[in-house]
Amino acid sequence: MLFTIDGLGSFISGAILYEETLSWNHSDGESMVKKL
């Protein structure tokens, strides 16, 4: 993920991920799934 911003979910309707991405963590330790 290149960036995060509050409220981003209001502007995107989905994301395409590889299965391995589901287990990755963001640089702040939160899971990518939770970030999305």
C-alpha positions as CSV (number, residue, x, y, z in Angstrom):
1,M,0.0,0.0,0.0
2,L,1.5,3.3,-1.1
3,F,-0.4,5.6,1.3
4,T,-3.3,5.7,3.8
5,I,-5.8,8.4,4.4
6,D,-8.8,8.7,6.7
7,G,-12.1,8.0,4.8
8,L,-10.4,6.4,1.8
9,G,-13.1,3.7,2.0
10,S,-15.7,6.2,0.9
11,F,-13.9,6.6,-2.4
12,I,-12.9,3.1,-3.4
13,S,-15.2,0.1,-3.8
14,G,-12.7,-2.7,-3.8
15,A,-9.1,-3.9,-4.0
16,I,-7.5,-6.9,-5.7
17,L,-5.1,-8.8,-3.5
18,Y,-2.9,-11.9,-3.8
19,E,-3.7,-14.4,-1.0
20,E,-0.2,-13.9,0.6
21,T,-1.1,-10.2,1.0
22,L,-3.7,-11.1,3.6
23,S,-1.0,-12.0,6.1
24,W,1.1,-8.9,5.6
25,N,1.3,-6.0,8.1
26,H,1.6,-2.3,7.4
27,S,4.7,-0.4,8.6
28,D,2.8,0.6,11.8
29,G,2.1,-3.1,12.6
30,E,-1.6,-3.1,11.6
31,S,-2.7,-5.8,9.1
32,M,-3.2,-4.8,5.5
33,V,-6.8,-6.2,5.7
34,K,-7.6,-3.9,8.6
35,K,-6.1,-0.9,6.7
36,L,-8.3,-1.6,3.7
